[in-house]
Amino acid sequence: MCGITGVLALPGSAFEVTTDFVVKMRDTMTHRGPDGSGVWVSPDGRIGLGHRRLSIIDLSETAGQPMDNEDGSLRVVFNGEIYNHAEIRQELEALGSHCWKTDHSDTEVILHAFEQWGIACIQRFRGMFAIALWDERTSQLWLVRDRMGVKPLYYSIHHGRLTFASEIKALLADPEQRRAVNEAALPHYLSFLTTPAPDTLFEGIKKLPCATWLRIDPDGSMHETRYWDPLDHPRNLEQATEDQVAQAILEELKVAVRLRKVSDVPVGVFLSGGIDSSTNAALFSDGAGEAVRTFSIGYAGEHASYQNELHYARRVADEVGAQHYEKLLTVEDLLAFLPEMIRLQDEPIADPVCFPVYFVSKLARDNGVTVCQVGEGADELFWGYPGWRTALRLQHYNDWPVPRVFKRWGLAAMRLLGKDRNFSYEWLRRGSEGLPVFWGGAEAFTETHKRRLLGPRLRAASSGTTSWDVLKPIWERFCSKSGPRPSWLGWMTYLDLNLRLPELLLMRVDKMSMGVGLEGRVPFLDHKLVELAMSIPEATKTQNGTLKYILKRAVRGLIPDEIIDRPKQGFGVPIHDWFLDRLGSEIRRELEEFCARTDFFDRTEVFRLIEEKKAAQVWYLFNFALWWKAYIRT
């Protein structure tokens, strides 16, 4: 796990890459790689690669990056882990045509796999990765992001060069990189709490979508390809019994966790006391030579909007014989953390859970652990959110053969009653236009509400557009791959696998954990498990209306029944309670200043939300304002 960066001078440009230029970009990310660094610049000054190292697999100096192959024709910088690197290496060694200089580096496996199979080698990789590979033989640069988007990769083209990095702040180290708000993307941020790929909230800075590679050819032309899709490899489970499906899930989970235990440094588990993290802890501790280390976060005091789960976490830790650590956080911790949160985010990730993720990562790092398993993905794969149950029910209602004119009458009535900012109005509007009801597992504002929230200039500029514009390509891809009878639950999972998970949930894990030099691994998003989950019939997942029905069946007996059967509670923050305390005063002050200095938002609408104590929605605006102040304001 590391931080990578680089720069390519484009044809016809007078720009020359220097070591100092690459090092300046690289060392903005020292937190991602505190164990070492490397840099390589081609003799002709056309390309440079930089790397910050967090040593996890093969700790030797020979495993450092940038790494080249035996004849220097290929060079790579790589962030992530190839979990099945040992078996790929065995396959390559059997071919007998490769010279190896490391003992067991997964980075060197990438080089020789590319030598052997070209870009098709990534189909063999089971892991998480952001890869930049320079092929001297063809003068081509390849940028690759892993299937699930666990690892981010950003790039920018300007002033005759292409720059890329694991974090935006590295790109901003280029003195000619413009700092401006991507105003066309702002309405989508207000929908999804993040900016959907390939955009970022920085004008001119892109992020590579998940499961995508980008090739830059010698003439400067660019070719982008989506190399994997969760629906590409379906299993036929229509006739499988529930016991067979549950057993298949458990077997894939065992493999996914076993692969993610491989490390030359200590590995632990984030433990909330829910099904997902408890399953990780139980499977991780199975056969372990020593007690697994588990880490949990709670909040000091009592809060109406969030109840601590620490007693459940302790129960699981005791069950698996873990060495357990926990920490209680306060509103003072949050206020003190805000500047660092904004620095690490790079662009707004408007989920307050960034706060506890950072501190549970720090808790692990402070107690000698460099790698932790996290539970992201299970809710999306196995119908785990109460809101999804509501959305699925509404979608089925919408499918009834009701003339659209009646839906339009309903919309008109709601407008007259002043209810057009509500999501009930938005869902009905989507239904009346023949669109899916579900637009993602995390929606901040409705389309109507966004129109009111944006300032007059941006309101006019975004007229005639909605956030369906960024969802439509995902919808069309889903429909083309899901056969004649697409599942609505399948759409919900597919959408979140393409947007919310890679650009919000996994992004917060990457940015906050790497902020303290900790690697986060995600067993539930092993691509083989994802392919299995996408093949499970909707009726099997939603049996009896029970959330995570088939996953619960799979892990019953592995973790305590009281963990499986307790009510669902997400990993959250008592934002509403703290909004009524010191946090509210800080938010009001920052948003007052922001509205006075910019025209992005309508001040009246912003402060109406504050007066109505809409803490979550106000937080999204607050996050944007703090980012603008730190990164854009001059």
Secondary structure, DSSP 8 states (H G I E B T S, - for coil): -EEEEEEEE-TT------HHHHHHHHGGGGGG-BTEEEEEE-TTSSEEEEEEE---S--SGGG-SSEE-TTSSEEEEEEEEETTHHHHHHHHHHHT-----SSS-HHHHHHHHHHHHGGGGGGT--EEEEEEEEETTTTEEEEEE-TT--S--EEEEETTEEEEESSHHHHHTSTT----B-TTTHHHHHHHSS--TTB-SBTTEEE--TTEEEEE-TTS-EEEEE---TTSS----TT--HHHHHHHHHHHHHHHHHHTT--SS-EEEE--SSHHHHHHHHHHHTT-SS--EEEEEEESS--TT----HHHHHHHHHHHT-EEEEEEE-HHHHHHHHHHHHHHHSS----TTHHHHHHHHHHHHHTT-SEEE--TTHHHHHT--HHHHHHHHHHHHHTS---HHHHHHHHHHHHHTT-TTSHHHHHHHHHHTT--S---S---S-HHHHHHHB-HHHHHHTTT--THHHHHHHHHHHHHHS-SS--HHHHHHHHHHHTHIIIIIHHHHHHHHHTTT-EEE-GGG-HHHHHHHHHS-HHHHTGGG-TTHHHHHHHBTTB-HHHHHS----S---HHHHHTTHHHHHHHHHHHHHHHH--SB-HHHHHHHHHTT-HHHHHHHHHHHHHIIIII--
